[in-house]
Amino acid sequence: MTVQWRKSSRSGVGDDKVCVELGRLEQGIWVRDSKNPDGGHLSFTSAEFGALVSWIKRHPER
């Protein structure tokens, strides 16, 4: 299976060393560290990923 990865527009901004890529699949979303693409990924259903994004937006200080 070939996954098309898309780097987050917020990755690597300024001195930030955090780089995240997202891959959309029929069964959900994969997330990986773009600095270590062979290091594995996290898998989320679309609902789980939506809940994660909502939580992050509600808690920007973390």
Secondary structure, DSSP 8 states (H G I E B T S, - for coil): ----EEE-TTTT-TT----EEEEEETTEEEEEETT-TTS--EEE-HHHHHHHHHHHHH-TT-
